[in-house]
Amino acid sequence: MLIAFTHNLQLTDCEEEAEFDKPETINAIVQALNNLGHSVELVEVSGPASRIVSLLESLNPDLVFNTAEGKTGRYREAFYPGLFEQLNLPFTGSDAYVCALTMDKRLTKDVVASAGVPTPRYVYIDALQDWQAPDLTYPVIVKPNYEGSSMGITQDSVAVNPEELYQKTAQLFTRYPSGVLVEEYIDGKDVVVPFIEKASRETSGILPAGEYLFDATVTKDYKYKIYDYALKQYLSHAVSVKVPAQLSPDIHKELVRLSQIVYRKLFIRDLGRIDYRISPDGQIYFIEVNALPSLEPGATIYESAALVGLTTMEAVLGKVIQSSVERYNIQITKRIKKRKRAYKVGLTYNLKRIPTDNNGEQDQDAEYDSIETIDAIAGAIESYGHEVLKLEATSDFPSKIDRLELDFVFNIAEGLQGRNRESQIPAILELFNIPYVGSDPATLSISLDKALAKRMVREAGIATPNFALLRTGKERLPKNLRYPVILKPAFEGSSKGVMPFNVVKDEAILREVTKELISKYQQPVLAEEFLPGREFTIGLLGEIRPKTLPVMEIVFKNTKEEYHVYSYTHKQAFNPSVGYDIPAKIDMALQKNLERVAKNVFTALGCRDVARVDLRLDHQGVINFIECNPLPGLTPDWSDLCLAAKAAGMDYRALIGEIMAPAIKRVKQKEKSTKILKIAS
């Protein structure tokens, strides 16, 4: 069975990614699904919905295995199940309604309390105007109403009087303005009851309860026994799970009964987890339920499942899949036959025939691709079931393209000559009405012209260094152009012609180097203020609203260099003077700003499907646009885009699949339009 595994990848330890899956969890789930005999396609869901739709439509899986938590909003966990329903794709886990319900702690408590399940007394607060202290018994605990993974919960979350409660509630509102839940604090132990719908007919899927045990040496200063955010995220080594929980048989029996009510009343399907608090006198209190429980190795759900005979991750996930397959009545053999059409794909490229050197003397073919890269791309496309025709973008390309009857073209061709060379193949494809991967001719032409791209980006309100375009080298320099200045050929990629000595300090050297560059490359030279700050590059995937890959920082290690330039030499072979941090070691504010600027550049230049944007900070830390490459290199384990994708949990095949997905969507739209026209005629 073909399974699309939708998930959020945890790249950092920041709070907003606390509920996301770690790389080791994703790898373990994929391995288990593969061991069960399924083919798995990874779908990391960060980014716009249009990208997810394109990718899922291009894959057309038999089943979606979903662990995606979503990123923002009170109903984030419901978004993806709702999307799957609209796409008519079967998926594991509860539906959108249930995910929205269980994200809302107050509403969940309302439902289970009305069904007779004990819960601590609680009050929901959605505003601080007209504050009145709730009628609760102290101490009370203050929680974000729409968060999981103990986000916002610390030892300071407990208030012992109304004045303290107001202060703590106000503080929490600054971080979680959607709403706050205040409930009476129950002294006792934390107990968890997992659920696998098909695991145990006798208990209706309720698994044996487990209890959390805390290392006393770590929690010795904890006044309250709370499984807080710090213990979950940073001190997990101090937490263990004892299964079954050390409880009396009567309490175990009551936990099963109450859990059956909770799972039934909330309509939870396939899997889940309930958190209870049990007081020293044996009173059971429902705390919350998770319709998307953790599946990381060692999670309580596996420990509990082992006691009913499901001793491996494969056994647990197999039951989850069995439950969803039966619910949707999936007929595997029939779906395989009609799963998706295999497309005939042209792969257009320019082959590197003249080896490059490191000093820039022999760089004629620097932008072209090696046969190894071309074969890697072709292999990735073929792995999705498509037929690939390799088409070198030579001068006779127009005469043979029409008779090949291609469904679409995966284009990496750089073109043969001129500042519009990158647009040549897409323009020909448009002439023959053949869909293709990547940006259109206008975007490719503008982006290759560094000065024109900067003008367009600056018009969109994005900072870029002051610059001048020198056609002869004799032009009067603008007064606002300050030294040092870096000189670059205006219409080249792959940093051709860009070397450390291109940074000049005065006009005489500027004109001398400019003259040499014009003579060698037969094109104007861009003279641009050299920025002293950190340099970043960001890969983007998608169409109108792209997804950003992890920010990459180019780290310059040679402290003896006066000016740090990411030069042609660095891009040709390993160089110890340059390193790469992926993800970049930056704070969240800078990361978000870099991503915002990169997306704005992508939009301003009209990019599509894939691009890479280079940014640099000036002396004040302002983000400046340097250039955009809508035909980024795709050499496995070498090109910046491939390294960034790898950091995002995408292997090479998945990266090519993501780049290709929007084009497949456009192919389907073309087929649909053609069919409508035929019917109309």
Secondary structure, DSSP 8 states (H G I E B T S, - for coil): -EEEEEE-B--S--GGGTTSB-HHHHHHHHHHHHHTT-EEEEEE--S-HHHHHHHHHHH--SEEEE----SSSTTHHHHHHHHHHHTT--BSS--HHHHHHHH-HHHHHHHHHHTT-----EEEES--TT----S--SSEEEEETT--TTTT--GGGEESSHHHHHHHHHHHHHH-TT-EEEEE---SEEEEEEEETTT-TTTTTB---EEEEE-TTTSTT-SS----HHHHHT-GGGEEEESS-S--HHHHHHHHHHHHHHHHHTT--SEEEEEEEE-TT--EEEEEEESS---STT-HHHHHHHTTT--SHHHHHHHHHHHHHHHHT--HHHHHHHS----EEEEEE-B--S---SSSSS-TTTTSB-HHHHHHHHHHHHTTT-EEEEEE--TTHHHHHGGG--SEEEE----SSSTTGGGHHHHHHHHTT--EES--HHHHHHHHSHHHHHHHHHHTT-----EEEESSS-S---TT--SSEEEEETT--TTTT--GGGEESSHHHHHHHHHHHHHHHSS-EEEEE---S-EEEEEEEESSS-EE---EEEEE--TT-SS----HHHHHS--TTEEEESS-S--HHHHHHHHHHHHHHHHHTT--EEEEEEEEE-TT--EEEEEEESS----TTTSHHHHHHHHTT--HHHHHHHHHHHHHHHHHHHHHHHHHHHHH-
